[in-house]
Amino acid sequence: MRVLSLGGAGAVCQHATRDLAEFSDFDQIVIGDYNLAAAEKLAAEIGDPRLGVLKVDANDFESLVRIFKEFDVILNGLPWKYDLAVTRACVEVGVSGLDVSTVESQWDYHAAAKQKDIVFIPGVGATPGITNAMARRGADQLDQVDEIQINFAAFRCPAPAPGLLITLLWEFHPQTESRLYYKDGQFHRVGPFAGARVVNFPGPIGEQEVYYIPHPETRTMPNSLGAKAVSVHGCFPPHVIRLAKAMLESGLYSQEPVTVKDIETTPFEMMYELLLQLPESKQTPLWAYGLVVEVYGKHDGRDVKIRLWNRHPPQEEWGGPAAYYKNIAIPLSVGVQMIAGGDIKVKGVVPPETAIDPGIFFAELGRRGIEIHERVEEYHVIK
C-alpha cells in the first residue's frame, strides 16, 4: 500500500512521517510537500528506502486529484485552510484519509464519501483527536452522557509555523463565531477569554487557567455521543496568553485598513507578519501538551464521573519542540495506519469519536510514549 504524507516535511507533520517510517508496514511512504528541498532533506535523515518525495501544490485542486489517484490513503498535515480541498479531492478520487484540523464545510461531503465507500476523518491530532477518543472511552462506559468537559494546555511558542500562529490568533479572535459551548439543547456563543477556570494538568504543566475555545468537539459530540452538554476549554503558556490578551485589549485583532509608512495593511495582518519574524515568537521555556477530559453521566442508575488525562515524555527526552509536535503528529500516523489496516469500519466524513476505537488507538499511542490514564468515580448528592 502507498500512503501520501501531505505537508509531510512541515514542523508538525515531519513527526508523522517519521512515525510512519518507524512503525508502519506501508510499501511506500511519499512525502508530499511544496518545499521539495525540505522533503528531500527529511527523507535523507530518516533513511528508510520506502520513502519518496513529491512536490505538491495544494492550491492546485486538479493536481491534488491527479496525485491522490496514485495512493491508497492520504495523511493531511497541511494548514487548516487546505482541509476542504483535500477532503473534496479524496471524495472525488475515492481514497480514504484524515487530517489534523477541521472546517465546518467538510461535513457536507459525508454522503458523497459514504457513497464512494471511503472514510475521511477531520481532526486527528491532540485536540481534536486524542480528546475525541478520550470522550468516546468515557461515554462508552455510561448508559447516559450528561456532560463532556474537554481541557487542553498547548504549551508552545506563539509562532512555530504560519499555520500554528493562525490557529492561536483565530482561537482568541473576537470575531470567531464558532467559539461555542453546548447546553440545554442549544449552542451558546461566547467571547474570547470567557469561561475562565483552573484545571490541573498532570506533569510539568500543572495548574493553568483555561478558557472557552472554538473546537469542533463541541459541535459533533451532542450527536455522536449523545451528550447533553459539551465544552472545550484551553490555554497556551502564560506569556502567550498575555500576548493574546494584550492584542485584544489594544485593538490589534482589528481587520480595518490602516496605513503604516505609506503601506496599507490591517492591525491583524501587521501583527501576524511581525510575530512570524520575531525570534522571541519562536521561544518558550516548556514544550508540552496537556489533555484532561471529564465525562459525567449515569451507569446502572448511579452518577459517575470519568476523568481521563495524558502523559508524554518530557522535552529533554523528546527533543524540545518535538514534545509538543509529536502529540499532534503521532495520532495522525496512528489514524492513517488504522484506516489502512481495516481497524476503521465506518464510511463517510465522520469525527474521530465516531471512527476511532479508543482501545486500539490508545494502545498504539502508548507504544510511542503517549499514555492515557483514567479514573472512574461514583458520586451522589447527600439529601
N, C-alpha and C positions, 0 to 999 in steps of 0.2 A: 504493500500500500504506500501511497505517496501523500505526504502532508505538506501544506504550504504554511510557513510561519510568516504571516504578513506583518510587516513592520518589525521583523524578527531580529534586526540589529539595533533596535532602539533601546533607550535607557531601561525600560521595563521589560520589553519582550525578548531582549537578548537572554534573559534568565529563563524564559520559557523555552527558547531554542536550546539552551544548554541542558535543560531538564529533558527535553525530547531526545537529545543525543545520549544522555546518561541512562535513562530509564525506559525508553520506548523501543518497540520492535518494528517500527516502520522500515520499509525497504529503502525509502528515500525521504530525506528531510530537506526541503528547499527554503532558504531564507529569501523572502520576497521583500525588497526594500528599495526606496527611491535612491538611497545613498549606497550605491554599489560598492564603493571602497570600504565602507563600514561593514557591509555584509561579507565581503571577501576577507577582511581582517578577522572578523569573528569566526568564520569558518576555519581559517588557518589556526586560530587559537585553540579551538575545540579539537580539531584534528580527526574528526570522525569521517571515514570515507563515504558515508551515506549522505553527507552534507553537500548541497549545491547552492548556488546563488542565482538570483534572477532580479533584474531591475523591474520594479513595478511602480507605475504612476497611478495612485488611487483616484486622482482627479479625472482619469480617463475611464469612464464606465465600460465602454465597449472593450477596452483592453482587459479589464477585470474579467469580463465574461469569457473572453478567449482564453485567458490564463487559467481560470478556475476549471475549465473543461479537462485540464490535464491532471487534476488532483482528485483524491478520494475524500479528503476532508480539509477544511480551512480553519486555521487558528488566526484570529484577527487581533493584533495588538496595536493597531493604529489609533490615533486620537479619535475622540467620540464623533467628530464632525464627519467621519467616513463610515460610521456604523450603518446608516441606511443604505448607502451604495453597496457595501459589502453584503448586507442581507439580501438586497434585491438581486445582486449578481448570483449569489448562492441559490436563490429560489429559481431564477431563470435557467441556470445550468442544471439544477437538480443535485447539488452537492451539499452535504451537511457541514455545519461549522458552529463556531461560537465566537464571542468577542468579550472584551474586557469591560465595556460600559454599555449604556442603554439610552436610546432615544425613543420617545413615545410612538413615533410612526412605524417603528419596526413591527409592532404587534399587528399592524394592518396586513402583514404578509402571512399571517398564521394559516389561513385557509389554503392559500396557494402552496405554501410549504408542505402542508399535510397532503394535498393532492399530489405533490411530487414525491411523496413518501420519504421526506427528509426531515431532519430536526435542525433548528438553529436556536442557540441559547444565548441571548444577550446577557451580559453582566456576570461573567465568571471570573471575578478577581477575588479581592479580600472582602470588600463590601461595595456593591453587591457581589455575591459569590459564596465565600465561606459562610457569611452570616445567613444566607438563604438556607444553606444546608443545616446550619445550627437550628434555625427556626423550624425547619421541617423535622429534624430529630426530636425537638421538644413537642411539637404538635402531634407527631405520630404516637406519643405516649399518653395522649389525653383523649378523653371522649368529647370534650368541648373546649375550644380555644377561646378564652376571654380576651386576652391581650398579649401582644408581642412587642417587646421593647428592645430595639437594636441600638447598640452604642459602639462607636469606634473612636480610636485615637490614632490618627495618621501622623506619626512623628517623622517628618522630613522637612527639608528646606522649602522655601516658597516656590522657587523656580528651577527644579532639577531638569525640566524639559518643558517645551512650549505647551504641550497638551496638559501636563500636570499643573502648570501655572494657571491655565484657563480654568481647570477644574476647581482650583482653590478660589479664584475670583468669582466664578459662577455660583459657588455654594453660598457665598455671603453677599451676592449682588442684591440690592434692594428690589430690582425688577424681576427677579427669578420667580416665576409663577408656580413652579412645581414644589416649592417648599411647603409641604403639607403634612398633616397627621390625620389619621382616620379614627373616628369615634362616633358613636350613636348613629351609625348608618350613613355618615357623610364625611367628606373631606373638608378639612379646615385649613385655610391658607394662613401662614404666619410670616412675619418679617425676619430679617437677619438677626441672629443672636437672641431669638426668643426661646422660651422654654428652658432656661438655664438650670442645670442641676449638676451635682457632683457624682462621678462614677469612679470606682476603684478598678483600675486595670492591673491585674497581677503582673509582676515583673518590674522592670526599671521605670516604666511609665508612671505607675502609681495613680494617685487620685488626681483627677482633672475635671474642670468644668466643661460640660458639653452642651450643645445647642441643637435645636431642630435643623436638620439638613435635608435638602431635596434629593432623596434617593428613591429608586423605583420599588424597593421592598414595600414601601408604604402603599403603593398603588396595586401591587399584584397580590399581596398576602390576604387581603379580605376575601378574595375569591378563591385563590389557590389553597389556602389553609383554613378558610372559614373563620378567620379571626374577627372578633367584634371591635377590636381596637389595635392599631398598628402605628408605631412611631419610629423614626430614626433620629438619633442624636449623635453628634460627632464633634471632634475638635482636632486641632493641629498643635504643634508645640507652642508654649506661651508667647514666644517672640513673634510667631506667625499670626497668632490671634490678635496680638497688639497691633500688628501691621494692618490686618483686615479691618479692625475697629477704627484705626486712625483714618484709613481710606474712606470708610463710611461717614465718619464724623466731619471729614474735610471736603466732602463732595467729590472725591476722586473716582467714584464709580459713574459719574455723570458721562453720558454719551452725547451731550450737547456740544456743538462745534465751538472751539476756541482757537485763537491764533497765537502761536508762540514763536517769536522771532521770525515772523513772516511765513510761518508754516501752519496751515490749518490742520488741526487734529482734534481729539477729544481728551478730556482728563483720563478716561479709562484707557484709551489706546496709548496715551503717553506713559501711564504707569505700567502698563503691560510691557512696552518696549524697554522701559527703564529697568524693571525688575529682571527681565531676561538678560540684561547686560551687567548688572552689578555683581561683583564677586561675592558680596555678603549674602546675596539671594541664593547662592549655591551652598551655603554652610548651615549646619545645625549641630548642636552638641550630641544629640541622640537620634539614631536611625532605628525605628522600630514600628511595629503595627500592633495595636491592641484592639481586641474584639470581645465584647461582652453582650450576650443575648439572653434575655429573660422571657420565658413563656409561662403565662398564667392560664389556668383553666381547671377543669374537673376530671377526675378519674374515679370511677366506681362511687360517684356521689360525693367525693371528698375534694376539697380545694387543694390544688397542687401548684407549686412554683418550680420550674426547671430553669436552672441557671447554667449557661454554657460559656466557656471562655477559651481563648487560645494562649499558647506559649510557643515561642520560637527561639532558636539560638541567638545569642547576643551579637551585637555589631562586631565585637572583637573576633568572633568565630566566623561570622558570615561575611565579613569584609565591608564594614561601614555602610554605605548606601544600599548594598545588597540585602541588609537586614530589613529594609523597607520594601524594596522592589520584589524580592522573592515571594513575599506574601501575596502579591498580586499576580506574579508570573507563573508560579508553580500551579495554582488552581487552573489556569488556562491550559497548561500542558496536561495535567491530570484529566481535565474535562475532555480534551480532544482525544486522549487515549481511551477514555471510557466510550466515546462515540464510536471510534474505530473498532474497539473490542466487543461491541454489541451490548455493553452494560446499560445503555440508554435506549429504552424501548419506545418512548412516546415520539410522536411526529408533530410537526408544526413549528411555529415560533413560540417558544414557551420559556417561562422564567426558570432559574436554576432549581428552585424548590419543587417544581413540578417534574423536572427531568432527572435530577441527580439523586442517586441513592446515597444517603449520608454515610452508611456503613462502609461502602466501597471507597467513597471519596475521602473520608477521614483516615481510613487505613493507609491509603496512598499518600496523603499529606504527612502522616506520621512517619512513613519511610524516609521522607525528605527532611524531617526535623520539626514539622509544624504539628504540635499536639493540640487536640481538642479535649477539654476537660468538662465534666458535667457534675452537677449536684442537684438532687431531687429532694424537695421539701414539701411536707404537708403542713397546712396552716388552717386556722379557723378563727372566727370571731367569738370571743367569750361573751356569752349572754347571761 
